[in-house]
Amino acid sequence: MKESIQQKKEIEHSPNVWALLPLGVFLLSYMVVSCIAGDFYKMPITVAFLVSSIVAIAMSKGGNLNSRIEQFCHGAADGNIMMMVVIFILAGAFAYTAKAMGAVDATVNLTMHILPGNLLAAGVFIAACFISISVGTSVGTIVALSPVAVGIASKAGMPDAMMLGVVVSGAMFGDNLSFISDTTIVATRTQGCKMSDKFKVNFRIAFPIALVTAVIYILLGLGITESYQTQDIEWAKVVPYLIVLASAVAGINVMLVLCIGILLSGITGLLSGTFGIWDWTTAMGNGITGMGELIIVTLLAGGMLEMIRYNGGIEWIIRKLTMRIKSAKGAEGSIAALISFANLCTANNTIALIMAGPIAKDIASRFKIDPRRSACILDIFSCFVQGIIPYGAQILMASGLGHVSPIEIMQYLYYPYLLGIGGILAILFRYPKKYT
């Protein structure tokens, strides 16, 4: 019995480059095939994940077929994965109820009264930055703002994917900097520094990038003409959205916030005569059903990535990245690469930080890297990767709410891309100097 357990541990932790094959199959079958076809709807993301999941199960070292399937299901049913599924279900019910009640149109109309057409994208980006840094969750920010962003895009004549990219960009700003963000908490705890100290380093890198991103969105909005006709603001229909945003900023659990949003939108719709009780239940049902593809992708991704971890794919990456470090700059680069690859394989920046954090701490100690700086590098590159992968919760959520391909959204994710570039430059030029 002891030998069997020991053998299982060796299989689980033995570095193995072939364990990364399912991830390569997914990237080839989805992104490369879509690029060759010139149409990102030719290859459904669910099919790409199904193929890669079959490959992951087929090549796993986890014993007989039943054992391998059980291991896959264990990853798919992980607590973090199931929590995401519940959030997706509630988000779908809230989004469709709010739309049926008229909250989205009313909120869009209010926004257009406040902001001129050429500042709409930049305004939504700033709002997303403020909400995400207050809430500490990028997913909650995307849930709250995506329906409004799509409504603004349709009325202002902008691409839906562009406005969804604006929301995701702003959401990742707060995910990186917020004091109550999971990534900030894990990064600082694993490196042994205060959150306020890490914020000082991180802010000097991220804030200038956010300003540049806002300018880019202003420039993109210069060609937008105000051809839409604004209507009278229906304040009663705006109130549910305002309460949801206020609840999120107050730090209330995102699932409770969504339940409050569903209830308030439904009651407002009933009292205003916009819909009846059965129309309300139909709207919730349609919203939940509309999240079906997103939920399937999340479950398949969770199972596939668990197989990669179990078979030693992440261990192989970690070993390769840390074997030839010779300088502090090289050590910082290896920490950035370590968390980036871990995030690419887990599709969850919090989990990636939990896995890579202790290793990064060991590297930082050996090469005398300031803990505030190593925590900053970990958080920046985890948010950079999480904000651009098409199978991450953030882009999948925006894609599901906006009915747009994840690849289409990726071309407008200016903040995550610039954050990654800024992180690389900070390592190369040892910025900020005070903390090197």
C-alpha positions in Angstrom: 0.0 0.0 0.0 2.8 2.4 0.9 4.6 1.6 -2.3 1.5 2.4 -4.3 1.1 5.8 -2.6 4.8 6.6 -3.1 4.5 5.6 -6.8 1.5 7.9 -7.2 3.4 10.8 -5.7 6.4 10.3 -8.0 4.0 10.2 -11.0 2.3 13.3 -9.9 5.4 15.4 -9.2 7.9 14.1 -11.8 8.6 16.9 -14.4 7.3 15.9 -17.8 7.3 18.2 -20.8 4.8 15.9 -22.6 2.2 16.8 -20.0 1.9 20.2 -21.8 0.8 18.6 -25.0 -3.0 19.1 -24.3 -2.4 22.8 -23.9 -0.6 22.8 -27.3 -3.4 20.9 -28.9 -5.9 23.4 -27.6 -3.9 26.4 -28.9 -3.4 24.7 -32.3 -7.0 23.5 -32.7 -8.6 26.8 -31.7 -6.3 29.8 -32.3 -4.2 28.6 -35.2 -7.1 26.9 -37.0 -9.3 30.0 -36.5 -6.5 32.3 -37.8 -5.9 30.1 -40.9 -9.7 30.0 -41.6 -9.9 33.8 -41.1 -13.1 33.2 -39.0 -13.0 32.8 -35.2 -16.4 31.1 -35.3 -15.3 28.2 -37.5 -13.8 26.3 -34.6 -16.1 26.5 -31.5 -14.0 26.8 -28.3 -16.0 24.0 -26.7 -14.9 21.6 -29.5 -11.2 22.7 -29.1 -11.4 22.1 -25.3 -13.1 18.7 -25.9 -10.3 17.5 -28.2 -7.6 18.7 -25.9 -9.3 17.1 -22.9 -9.5 13.8 -24.7 -5.8 14.0 -25.4 -5.1 14.9 -21.7 -7.0 11.8 -20.5 -5.5 9.5 -23.2 -1.9 10.4 -22.4 -2.2 10.7 -18.6 -0.1 8.4 -16.3 -2.9 8.1 -13.8 -3.6 4.4 -14.1 -6.5 2.8 -16.0 -9.0 4.7 -18.0 -11.5 5.0 -15.2 -8.9 6.4 -12.8 -7.8 9.0 -15.4 -11.4 10.1 -16.1 -11.9 10.3 -12.3 -8.8 12.5 -12.1 -10.1 14.7 -14.9 -13.5 15.1 -13.1 -11.7 16.0 -9.9 -10.1 18.9 -11.7 -13.4 19.9 -13.3 -15.1 19.8 -9.9 -12.5 21.9 -8.1 -13.9 24.3 -5.6 -12.7 27.4 -7.5 -14.1 26.0 -10.8 -17.6 25.3 -9.2 -17.6 28.8 -7.6 -17.0 30.3 -11.1 -19.9 28.2 -12.5 -22.3 29.4 -9.9 -21.2 33.0 -10.6 -21.7 32.5 -14.3 -25.3 31.1 -13.7 -26.2 34.1 -11.5 -24.6 36.6 -13.9 -26.6 35.2 -16.8 -29.9 35.4 -14.8 -29.1 39.0 -13.7 -28.0 40.2 -17.1 -31.1 38.9 -18.9 -33.5 40.1 -16.1 -31.9 43.6 -16.2 -32.1 43.7 -20.0 -35.8 42.6 -20.0 -36.7 45.2 -17.3 -34.9 48.0 -19.3 -32.1 48.6 -16.8 -29.4 48.3 -19.4 -31.0 50.7 -21.8 -31.7 53.2 -19.0 -28.1 53.0 -17.8 -26.7 53.3 -21.3 -28.9 56.4 -21.9 -27.7 57.9 -18.6 -24.0 57.3 -19.6 -24.6 59.0 -22.9 -26.1 62.0 -21.3 -23.0 62.4 -19.2 -20.2 61.6 -21.6 -19.6 62.8 -25.2 -19.2 60.2 -27.9 -15.4 60.5 -28.2 -15.0 59.9 -24.4 -17.3 56.9 -24.0 -14.6 54.2 -24.3 -12.2 56.1 -22.0 -15.0 56.8 -19.5 -16.0 53.1 -19.3 -12.3 52.2 -18.8 -11.9 54.7 -15.9 -15.2 53.4 -14.4 -14.0 49.8 -14.7 -10.6 50.8 -13.1 -12.4 52.5 -10.1 -14.9 49.7 -9.6 -12.3 46.9 -9.8 -9.8 48.5 -7.5 -12.7 49.1 -5.0 -14.2 45.6 -5.4 -11.0 43.7 -5.7 -12.4 41.3 -8.3 -12.1 41.5 -12.0 -14.9 39.0 -12.7 -17.4 41.1 -10.6 -16.5 44.2 -12.5 -17.0 42.5 -15.8 -20.3 41.1 -14.8 -21.5 44.6 -13.7 -20.3 46.6 -16.7 -20.3 44.3 -19.8 -24.1 44.6 -20.5 -23.8 48.4 -20.3 -20.7 48.4 -22.5 -22.4 46.4 -25.2 -25.4 48.7 -25.1 -23.2 51.7 -25.4 -21.4 50.1 -28.3 -24.5 49.3 -30.3 -25.9 52.9 -29.9 -22.6 54.7 -30.5 -21.6 52.6 -33.5 -18.6 51.0 -31.9 -17.6 47.3 -32.1 -19.0 45.3 -29.2 -15.6 43.5 -28.9 -13.9 46.9 -28.4 -16.1 47.9 -25.5 -15.8 44.5 -23.9 -12.0 44.8 -24.2 -12.3 48.2 -22.5 -14.1 46.6 -19.6 -11.7 43.7 -19.2 -8.7 46.1 -19.3 -10.1 48.2 -16.5 -11.1 45.1 -14.5 -7.5 43.8 -14.7 -6.2 47.2 -13.4 -8.0 46.7 -10.1 -7.2 43.0 -10.0 -3.5 43.9 -10.0 -3.6 46.8 -7.5 -6.6 46.4 -5.2 -5.8 45.8 -1.5 -8.6 43.2 -1.3 -7.7 41.4 -4.5 -6.9 37.7 -4.1 -3.8 38.2 -6.2 -2.5 41.0 -4.0 -3.1 39.0 -0.8 -1.4 35.8 -2.1 1.5 37.7 -3.7 2.4 39.7 -0.5 1.9 36.7 1.8 4.1 34.4 -0.2 6.8 37.0 -0.4 6.6 38.3 3.2 5.8 42.0 2.6 3.1 44.4 3.5 0.3 45.1 0.9 0.8 48.8 1.2 4.6 48.4 0.4 3.8 46.2 -2.6 1.2 48.8 -3.7 3.8 51.6 -3.8 6.0 49.6 -6.1 3.2 48.3 -8.3 1.5 51.7 -8.6 4.6 53.3 -10.1 4.5 50.7 -12.9 0.8 50.3 -13.4 -0.6 53.8 -13.1 1.4 55.3 -16.1 0.3 52.4 -18.2 -3.3 53.0 -17.2 -2.9 56.7 -18.3 -1.5 55.6 -21.7 -4.4 53.1 -22.1 -6.9 55.9 -21.4 -5.3 58.1 -24.0 -5.5 55.2 -26.6 -9.2 54.8 -25.9 -9.7 58.5 -26.3 -7.9 58.4 -29.7 -10.0 55.4 -30.8 -13.1 57.4 -29.9 -12.2 60.5 -32.0 -13.9 59.1 -35.1 -17.2 58.4 -33.3 -20.0 60.7 -34.3 -22.8 61.4 -31.9 -25.6 60.2 -34.2 -27.6 58.6 -31.5 -30.7 60.1 -30.0 -30.8 60.2 -26.2 -34.1 59.8 -24.4 -35.4 60.8 -21.0 -33.6 59.1 -18.2 -35.7 56.4 -16.4 -34.2 56.7 -13.0 -36.3 53.9 -11.5 -34.8 51.5 -14.0 -31.2 52.8 -13.3 -31.5 52.3 -9.5 -31.0 48.4 -9.5 -27.7 48.9 -11.4 -26.6 51.6 -9.1 -27.3 49.5 -6.1 -25.5 46.6 -7.6 -22.4 48.7 -8.2 -22.6 50.3 -4.8 -22.9 46.8 -3.2 -19.9 45.6 -5.1 -17.8 48.6 -4.2 -18.8 48.1 -0.5 -17.1 44.7 -0.7 -20.2 42.5 -0.6 -19.7 38.9 -1.9 -20.2 38.9 -5.7 -22.8 36.1 -5.6 -24.8 38.0 -3.0 -24.5 41.1 -5.2 -25.9 39.2 -8.2 -28.8 37.8 -6.2 -29.6 41.4 -5.0 -29.5 42.5 -8.7 -31.8 39.8 -9.9 -34.3 40.5 -7.1 -34.3 44.3 -7.6 -34.5 44.1 -11.4 -37.4 41.7 -11.1 -39.3 43.8 -8.6 -38.7 47.0 -10.6 -40.0 45.2 -13.8 -43.1 44.0 -12.0 -43.9 47.4 -10.4 -43.3 49.3 -13.6 -45.4 46.9 -15.7 -42.5 46.1 -18.0 -43.0 42.4 -17.6 -45.1 39.8 -15.6 -43.9 37.2 -13.2 -43.6 34.5 -15.9 -41.7 36.9 -18.2 -39.3 37.4 -15.3 -38.8 33.6 -14.8 -38.4 33.2 -18.6 -35.7 35.9 -18.7 -33.8 34.3 -15.8 -34.0 30.9 -17.6 -32.8 32.3 -20.9 -29.9 34.0 -19.1 -28.9 30.8 -17.4 -29.2 28.8 -20.6 -27.2 31.4 -22.4 -24.2 30.7 -20.1 -24.2 27.0 -21.1 -21.2 27.2 -23.4 -19.2 29.2 -20.9 -19.9 26.7 -18.2 -18.9 23.8 -20.4 -15.7 25.5 -21.3 -14.9 26.2 -17.7 -15.5 22.6 -16.7 -13.4 21.2 -19.5 -10.6 23.6 -18.9 -10.5 22.8 -15.2 -10.2 19.1 -16.0 -7.6 19.5 -18.7 -5.4 21.8 -16.6 -5.6 19.5 -13.6 -4.3 16.7 -15.8 -1.4 18.9 -16.9 -0.5 19.7 -13.3 -0.9 16.0 -12.2 1.4 14.7 -14.9 4.2 17.1 -14.1 3.8 19.8 -16.8 4.1 22.7 -14.4 6.9 21.0 -12.5 8.8 20.7 -15.8 8.4 24.4 -16.5 9.5 25.4 -13.0 12.6 23.3 -13.2 13.6 24.6 -16.6 13.1 28.2 -15.6 15.2 28.1 -12.4 18.2 26.0 -13.5 20.4 28.7 -15.1 19.9 31.8 -13.0 23.1 33.9 -12.6 22.1 37.5 -11.7 19.3 39.4 -9.9 18.0 40.6 -13.2 17.9 37.1 -14.5 16.2 35.9 -11.3 13.5 38.6 -11.7 13.0 37.4 -15.3 12.7 33.8 -14.2 10.1 34.8 -11.6 8.1 36.6 -14.3 8.4 33.6 -16.7 7.5 31.2 -13.8 4.2 32.9 -12.9 3.4 33.5 -16.6 3.7 29.8 -17.5 1.9 28.7 -14.3 -1.0 31.0 -15.1 -1.1 29.8 -18.7 -1.4 26.3 -17.5 -4.0 26.9 -14.7 -6.0 29.8 -16.2 -6.4 31.2 -12.7 -4.0 33.8 -11.5 -4.7 33.2 -7.8 -4.0 29.5 -8.1 -0.9 30.2 -10.2 0.4 32.6 -7.5 -0.2 30.0 -4.7 1.8 27.5 -6.7 4.6 29.8 -7.9 4.8 32.1 -4.9 7.0 29.9 -2.6 9.4 29.1 -5.4 9.6 32.8 -6.3 10.4 33.5 -2.6 13.3 31.1 -2.7 14.7 32.7 -5.9 14.3 36.2 -4.4 16.0 35.2 -1.2 19.0 33.6 -3.0 19.5 36.7 -5.2 18.7 39.3 -2.6 15.6 40.7 -4.5 13.4 43.0 -2.4 10.2 41.1 -1.3 8.2 44.1 -2.4 9.6 43.9 -5.8 9.2 40.1 -6.2 5.6 40.4 -5.0 5.0 43.2 -7.6 6.5 41.1 -10.4 4.4 38.1 -9.5 1.2 40.1 -9.4 1.9 42.1 -12.6 2.7 39.1 -14.8 -0.2 36.9 -13.3 -2.7 39.7 -14.2 -1.0 40.2 -17.6 -1.4 36.6 -18.6 -4.9 36.2 -17.0 -6.1 39.2 -18.9 -5.1 38.0 -22.4 -5.7 34.2 -22.4 -9.0 33.4 -24.3 -9.9 30.6 -21.9 -9.5 32.7 -18.7 -12.6 33.5 -16.6 -12.4 37.2 -17.4 -12.5 37.0 -21.2 -14.9 34.1 -21.2 -17.3 36.1 -19.0 -17.1 39.1 -21.2 -17.5 36.9 -24.3 -20.5 35.1 -22.8 -22.3 38.3 -21.8 -21.5 40.1 -25.0 -22.0 37.1 -27.4 -18.6 37.9 -29.0 -15.7 35.6 -29.7 -12.9 35.7 -27.1 -10.4 36.2 -29.9 -12.2 39.3 -31.1 -12.0 40.8 -27.7 -8.2 40.1 -27.4 -7.3 42.7 -30.0 -8.6 45.5 -27.8 -6.9 44.4 -24.5 -4.5 47.3 -24.5 -4.0 47.6 -20.8 -3.0 43.9 -20.1 -0.6 44.0 -23.1 1.0 47.3 -22.0 1.2 46.0 -18.4 3.2 43.0 -19.6 5.5 45.3 -21.6 5.8 47.6 -18.6 6.7 44.7 -16.4 9.5 43.6 -18.8 10.9 47.1 -19.0 10.8 47.4 -15.2 13.0 44.3 -14.9 15.4 45.3 -17.7 15.9 48.9 -16.4 15.6 48.0 -12.7 12.6 50.4 -12.2 11.8 51.8 -9.7 15.4 52.1 -8.6 14.5 52.7 -5.0 13.4 49.1 -4.6 16.2 47.3 -6.4 
